[in-house]
Amino acid sequence: MKKRDDKQSNMNNLITMFMCGDVMVGRGVDQILPHPSDPTIYEPYVRNAGLYVELAEEETGTIPKPVNFSYIWGDALDELKRVDPDLRMVNLETSITKSNDYWKGKSIHYRMHPDNIACLTAAKIDYCSLANNHVLDWGYSGLRETLETLKKVNIKSAGAGQNLTEAETPVVIEIEGKGRVIVFSVGSSTSGIPFSWAASDDKPGLNLLKDFSDETVRNMKEKVQVIKQQGDIVVVSIHWGGNWGYEIPKEQIEFAHKLIDDAGVEVIHGHSSHHVKRVEVYKERLIIYGCGDFLNDYEGIGGHESFKAHLTLMYFVSVDPLTGKLIYLNIIPIQIKHFKLNRVSKAEALWLRNLLYREGKKLRTKMELIV
C-alpha cells in the first residue's frame, strides 16, 4: 500500500524511516528465546509466563523452542532488507531486566531477559521509544537495567530516564549525507500509564504529558525550538489512547494538528491501540494515530476478534528534509502467528486496505492503496 505525492523532490535525499507499533517481547515471547526469564509473573489469573506459549501452541501449532534471535521478525526481515530504511524505530513495550521488583498493584508485567537483547539487534533496530505503560513493570531497577542494556548495544532510546531531564531529552540521529532525525518520546495517561510513573527532578520515570492542552503544545514547541535546525525532521512518538476502538478523541486530533501547526513537528508516531487505527496526512505531514501491536504473545487469548489485531502494518515513511513534507508512505501488511511476523493472504491484505480507506476518509485523507 502506498501514498504518493505528485510534487517533485530529490528522491536521493529523502529520509526513510521504518515505524511500527508496540513491540512486546516480554512474557511469552521471552520464554521462547534462548535465555528466558524466570517465568513467574503476578497476574490475577496467570502465574507462569509459559502458559502464554501453551495457549499460542494450542491455537496455531508447536513453536520450536528455543528459537533463534531473528525468529520473531520472520518475513518482516525481508521487507526491511528490501526497503533498507535510514532509521528503524519501534515502541518497546517491555522492561529488559532480571529484576524481580514487580510493580505492586499493576495486573500485567512484561519482562525480557537482558541476554535476549540480540532479538532487537537482529532486526537492526536503531531507536526504542520508552514512554509507555510497561517500561516500569519491574520497578526502577528494571528501568535502569533497560536503559543500560539498550546503551550497551548502541540502540538509542528516549521517553524514560533517571530524572525528568533525561526522560524529556530527545534523541538526535544523524543520517549520513541526508540530515538529522530528532525523536521525542512522550506518554499520556489515556494509554494506562500511571501518573506515579512520571519522572521528576529527583525521581526516575517517564516523560508523561499532563494533558493535551495549549500549554502542553507550547512546552513542546519550546523544546523543539531549542534543538531543531534547518533540514531536521522532528518526530513525536506518542503512547496514547485506549487499547480497542477506532474512534479518535477530538482532543487527540487537535493536539496532533497543533504539534504540526505550532510546534514544528513533521511526523507523529502514535501507538497504544492493540489494532491498526487511522492514518492522516495533515498539511503534507504524517499522523499515525495507532500503529497496532507489532509483536506480542496474544495468540489463543479470546476477545475483540472483530478488530483482527493479529493483522498489523509496517510503515515506511519517506520525508523530504528540505521541506519536511511527506513524500511517500509505503505500508506493508503483515500478521503475528507462531510468535513471529508472517506474510498475509490477499484477503487479509484487502481487509487492511479497506480498513485504512474507511478510517482515512473520516479525516479526508486520500491514499492510493495498492495490494
C-alpha positions as CSV (number, residue, x, y, z in Angstrom):
1,M,0.0,0.0,0.0
2,K,1.4,3.4,-0.9
3,K,0.7,7.1,-0.6
4,R,2.1,9.1,-3.4
5,D,2.8,12.8,-3.7
6,D,2.8,14.2,-7.3
7,K,5.2,17.0,-6.4
8,Q,8.8,16.6,-7.4
9,S,11.5,16.1,-4.8
10,N,15.1,15.0,-4.8
11,M,14.5,11.3,-4.2
12,N,18.1,10.6,-3.3
13,N,17.8,13.0,-0.3
14,L,14.7,11.6,1.2
15,I,14.9,10.2,4.7
16,T,13.0,6.9,5.0
17,M,12.0,5.7,8.5
18,F,10.6,2.4,9.5
19,M,7.9,2.7,12.2
20,C,5.7,0.2,13.9
21,G,3.6,-0.2,16.9
22,D,4.1,-2.0,20.2
23,V,7.0,-4.5,20.3
24,M,6.1,-6.7,23.3
25,V,9.0,-9.2,23.6
26,G,8.4,-10.0,27.2
27,R,6.3,-12.7,28.9
28,G,5.5,-15.5,26.4
29,V,7.8,-14.2,23.7
30,D,10.7,-14.0,26.1
31,Q,10.0,-17.6,27.1
32,I,10.7,-19.0,23.6
33,L,14.0,-17.1,23.2
34,P,17.4,-18.6,24.1
35,H,17.6,-17.0,27.5
36,P,14.1,-17.0,29.1
37,S,13.5,-15.0,32.3
38,D,12.1,-16.6,35.5
39,P,8.6,-17.4,34.2
40,T,7.0,-16.3,37.5
41,I,4.5,-13.4,36.9
42,Y,1.9,-11.8,39.1
43,E,-1.3,-11.6,37.1
44,P,-4.7,-12.2,38.6
45,Y,-5.2,-15.5,36.8
46,V,-1.8,-16.4,35.4
47,R,1.3,-17.1,37.5
48,N,3.6,-18.6,34.9
49,A,4.5,-16.9,31.6
50,G,4.9,-20.3,29.9
51,L,1.1,-20.5,29.9
52,Y,1.0,-17.9,27.1
53,V,3.3,-20.2,25.0
54,E,0.9,-23.1,25.6
55,L,-2.1,-21.0,24.6
56,A,-0.4,-20.0,21.4
57,E,0.6,-23.5,20.5
58,E,-2.9,-24.8,21.1
59,E,-4.2,-22.1,18.7
60,T,-1.6,-22.3,15.9
61,G,0.7,-25.2,16.4
62,T,4.1,-26.0,18.0
63,I,6.7,-23.3,18.3
64,P,10.3,-24.9,18.0
65,K,11.8,-23.6,21.3
66,P,14.3,-22.2,21.8
67,V,14.1,-20.1,18.7
68,N,17.0,-18.0,17.3
69,F,17.1,-14.3,17.9
70,S,15.8,-13.4,14.4
71,Y,12.9,-15.8,14.6
72,I,10.3,-13.3,15.9
73,W,10.8,-10.9,13.0
74,G,10.0,-13.6,10.4
75,D,9.1,-12.2,7.0
76,A,9.5,-8.6,8.2
77,L,13.2,-9.0,7.8
78,D,12.8,-9.4,4.1
79,E,10.8,-6.2,3.8
80,L,13.3,-4.3,6.0
81,K,16.2,-5.6,3.7
82,R,14.2,-4.7,0.6
83,V,13.4,-1.1,1.6
84,D,16.6,-0.5,3.6
85,P,15.3,2.4,5.6
86,D,17.6,5.0,7.0
87,L,16.1,4.6,10.5
88,R,14.3,1.8,12.3
89,M,12.2,2.8,15.2
90,V,9.8,0.9,17.5
91,N,7.8,1.4,20.7
92,L,9.5,-1.1,23.1
93,E,6.7,-2.0,25.5
94,T,8.8,-4.3,27.7
95,S,11.3,-4.0,30.5
96,I,14.6,-5.6,29.8
97,T,15.8,-6.8,33.2
98,K,16.5,-9.6,35.6
99,S,14.7,-7.6,38.3
100,N,12.1,-9.3,40.4
101,D,10.8,-6.0,41.8
102,Y,7.4,-6.1,40.0
103,W,5.2,-3.0,40.3
104,K,2.7,-3.8,43.0
105,G,-1.0,-3.2,42.2
106,K,-0.4,-3.5,38.4
107,S,-2.0,-6.5,36.8
108,I,0.3,-7.1,33.8
109,H,4.1,-7.1,33.9
110,Y,6.3,-7.5,30.8
111,R,9.9,-8.5,31.2
112,M,12.6,-9.8,28.8
113,H,15.9,-11.2,29.9
114,P,18.8,-8.8,29.1
115,D,20.7,-11.7,27.4
116,N,17.9,-11.8,24.8
117,I,18.7,-8.2,23.6
118,A,20.0,-9.7,20.4
119,C,16.4,-10.2,19.3
120,L,16.3,-6.4,18.8
121,T,19.7,-6.1,17.1
122,A,18.8,-9.0,14.8
123,A,16.4,-6.5,13.1
124,K,18.9,-3.7,13.3
125,I,16.6,-1.6,15.4
126,D,18.1,1.9,15.8
127,Y,15.7,3.5,18.3
128,C,13.2,2.5,21.0
129,S,10.5,4.7,22.4
130,L,10.1,4.0,26.2
131,A,7.3,6.4,27.3
132,N,4.7,3.6,27.7
133,N,2.8,1.7,30.3
134,H,5.1,-1.3,30.6
135,V,8.7,0.0,30.8
136,L,8.4,0.3,34.6
137,D,6.6,-3.0,35.2
138,W,9.6,-4.3,37.1
139,G,10.4,-1.2,39.1
140,Y,13.1,1.4,39.0
141,S,15.8,-1.2,39.0
142,G,14.2,-2.7,35.9
143,L,14.1,0.7,34.2
144,R,17.8,1.3,35.0
145,E,18.8,-2.1,33.5
146,T,16.6,-1.5,30.4
147,L,18.4,1.8,29.7
148,E,21.8,0.2,30.4
149,T,21.1,-2.8,28.2
150,L,20.0,-0.7,25.2
151,K,23.0,1.5,25.6
152,K,25.4,-1.5,25.5
153,V,24.2,-2.5,22.0
154,N,24.0,1.1,20.7
155,I,20.2,1.3,20.5
156,K,19.1,4.8,21.2
157,S,16.1,5.5,23.4
158,A,14.0,8.3,24.7
159,G,11.0,8.9,26.9
160,A,12.3,7.5,30.2
161,G,15.3,8.2,32.4
162,Q,16.8,8.5,35.9
163,N,15.3,12.0,36.2
164,L,13.0,14.4,34.3
165,T,15.8,15.9,32.3
166,E,16.8,12.5,31.0
167,A,13.2,11.4,30.3
168,E,12.5,14.6,28.3
169,T,15.7,14.6,26.3
170,P,15.1,13.7,22.6
171,V,17.3,11.5,20.5
172,V,19.2,13.1,17.7
173,I,20.0,10.6,14.9
174,E,22.4,11.6,12.1
175,I,21.5,10.2,8.7
176,E,24.8,10.3,6.8
177,G,24.6,12.6,3.8
178,K,20.9,13.5,4.4
179,G,20.4,15.2,7.7
180,R,19.1,14.6,11.2
181,V,16.0,13.0,12.7
182,I,15.1,14.2,16.2
183,V,12.7,11.9,18.1
184,F,10.8,13.0,21.2
185,S,9.1,10.2,23.1
186,V,6.1,11.1,25.3
187,G,3.3,9.2,27.0
188,S,-0.3,10.0,28.0
189,S,-2.3,8.7,31.0
190,T,-5.0,7.9,28.4
191,S,-2.9,4.8,27.5
192,G,-2.9,3.5,31.0
193,I,0.4,4.9,32.2
194,P,0.1,5.6,36.0
195,F,0.6,9.2,37.0
196,S,3.1,7.9,39.6
197,W,5.4,6.9,36.8
198,A,6.1,10.5,35.7
199,A,9.7,11.4,36.1
200,S,10.7,14.4,38.3
201,D,13.9,16.3,39.1
202,D,14.9,13.7,41.7
203,K,12.9,10.6,40.6
204,P,13.3,8.2,37.7
205,G,10.4,7.7,35.4
206,L,8.7,8.6,32.1
207,N,8.1,11.7,30.0
208,L,4.4,11.9,30.8
209,L,2.2,14.6,29.4
210,K,-0.1,16.3,31.8
211,D,-2.8,16.7,29.2
212,F,-3.3,17.8,25.5
213,S,-3.7,21.5,26.3
214,D,-2.3,24.5,24.5
215,E,0.2,24.8,27.4
216,T,1.5,21.3,26.6
217,V,1.8,22.3,22.9
218,R,3.8,25.4,23.9
219,N,6.1,23.3,26.1
220,M,6.7,21.0,23.2
221,K,7.3,24.0,20.9
222,E,10.0,25.3,23.2
223,K,11.8,22.0,23.4
224,V,11.7,21.7,19.6
225,Q,13.0,25.2,19.1
226,V,16.0,24.6,21.3
227,I,17.3,21.7,19.2
228,K,15.8,21.9,15.7
229,Q,17.9,23.2,12.9
230,Q,17.2,23.8,9.2
231,G,16.7,20.4,7.4
232,D,15.9,18.5,10.6
233,I,12.9,16.1,10.8
234,V,11.1,16.1,14.1
235,V,9.2,13.0,15.1
236,V,7.0,12.8,18.2
237,S,6.5,9.2,19.2
238,I,3.4,9.2,21.5
239,H,1.8,6.5,23.6
240,W,-1.9,7.5,23.9
241,G,-5.4,6.3,23.8
242,G,-7.1,3.0,24.8
243,N,-6.4,-0.5,23.5
244,W,-9.6,-1.0,21.5
245,G,-11.8,1.1,19.2
246,Y,-11.4,3.1,16.0
247,E,-12.7,6.4,17.2
248,I,-10.1,9.1,17.8
249,P,-11.0,11.6,20.5
250,K,-11.3,15.2,19.2
251,E,-8.6,16.4,21.7
252,Q,-6.1,13.9,20.3
253,I,-6.7,15.1,16.7
254,E,-6.5,18.8,17.7
255,F,-3.3,18.1,19.7
256,A,-1.7,16.3,16.7
257,H,-2.6,19.2,14.4
258,K,-1.2,21.8,16.8
259,L,2.1,19.9,17.1
260,I,2.4,20.3,13.4
261,D,1.0,23.8,13.1
262,D,2.7,25.4,16.1
263,A,5.5,23.2,17.4
264,G,7.2,22.4,14.1
265,V,6.7,18.6,14.2
266,E,6.9,16.7,10.9
267,V,5.7,13.2,11.9
268,I,3.6,11.9,14.7
269,H,4.1,8.2,15.5
270,G,1.2,7.2,17.6
271,H,0.8,3.8,19.4
272,S,-1.0,2.0,22.3
273,S,-4.0,0.5,20.4
274,H,-3.8,-3.2,20.1
275,H,-5.1,-2.9,16.5
276,V,-4.4,-0.7,13.5
277,K,-6.1,2.7,13.5
278,R,-6.4,5.5,11.0
279,V,-3.6,7.5,9.3
280,E,-4.0,11.1,8.5
281,V,-1.9,13.3,6.1
282,Y,-2.3,16.8,7.5
283,K,-0.7,19.7,5.7
284,E,1.6,17.2,4.0
285,R,2.7,15.9,7.4
286,L,2.0,12.3,8.6
287,I,0.0,11.4,11.7
288,I,-0.3,7.7,12.6
289,Y,-2.9,7.6,15.3
290,G,-2.4,4.0,16.3
291,C,0.1,1.6,14.7
292,G,-1.4,-1.5,16.4
293,D,0.7,-4.2,18.2
294,F,3.6,-5.4,16.1
295,L,4.8,-8.3,18.3
296,N,3.0,-9.8,21.2
297,D,2.0,-13.1,22.9
298,Y,-1.7,-12.8,22.5
299,E,-2.4,-15.9,20.3
300,G,-5.0,-18.1,21.8
301,I,-6.4,-15.3,24.0
302,G,-10.1,-14.7,23.1
303,G,-11.9,-11.4,22.9
304,H,-12.1,-8.5,20.4
305,E,-11.8,-10.8,17.4
306,S,-13.6,-8.3,15.1
307,F,-10.6,-6.0,15.2
308,K,-8.3,-8.7,13.8
309,A,-5.5,-7.5,16.0
310,H,-3.1,-10.1,14.7
311,L,-3.0,-8.2,11.4
312,T,-0.6,-5.4,11.6
313,L,1.5,-3.0,9.5
314,M,5.0,-1.9,8.7
315,Y,5.1,1.8,8.0
316,F,7.9,3.1,5.8
317,V,7.8,6.9,6.0
318,S,9.8,8.9,3.4
319,V,10.2,12.7,4.2
320,D,12.0,15.4,2.3
321,P,14.3,17.0,4.9
322,L,14.4,20.3,2.9
323,T,10.6,20.8,3.2
324,G,9.5,18.5,6.0
325,K,6.8,17.1,3.7
326,L,5.7,13.5,3.5
327,I,6.6,12.2,0.0
328,Y,5.9,8.5,0.3
329,L,4.1,6.3,2.8
330,N,4.7,2.6,2.0
331,I,2.6,0.4,4.2
332,I,3.3,-3.3,4.2
333,P,0.7,-5.7,5.8
334,I,1.9,-8.5,8.0
335,Q,0.5,-10.8,10.7
336,I,1.5,-12.2,14.0
337,K,1.4,-16.0,14.1
338,H,3.6,-18.5,16.0
339,F,5.0,-15.5,17.9
340,K,6.6,-14.2,14.7
341,L,5.7,-12.0,11.7
342,N,4.4,-13.6,8.6
343,R,3.2,-12.5,5.2
344,V,-0.6,-12.1,4.9
345,S,-3.0,-13.6,2.4
346,K,-4.6,-11.5,-0.3
347,A,-7.9,-11.5,1.6
348,E,-6.2,-10.2,4.8
349,A,-4.3,-7.5,2.8
350,L,-7.6,-6.4,1.3
351,W,-9.2,-6.3,4.8
352,L,-6.5,-4.0,6.0
353,R,-6.6,-1.9,2.8
354,N,-10.4,-1.4,3.3
355,L,-9.9,-0.5,6.9
356,L,-7.4,2.2,6.2
357,Y,-9.5,3.6,3.4
358,R,-12.7,3.6,5.6
359,E,-11.0,5.2,8.6
360,G,-8.9,7.7,6.5
361,K,-12.0,9.1,4.8
362,K,-13.2,10.3,8.2
363,L,-10.3,12.9,8.2
364,R,-10.4,13.5,4.5
365,T,-7.1,11.7,3.9
366,K,-6.8,10.4,0.4
367,M,-4.5,7.5,-0.3
368,E,-3.7,5.3,-3.2
369,L,-3.8,1.8,-1.8
370,I,-2.1,-0.9,-3.8
371,V,-2.3,-4.6,-2.8
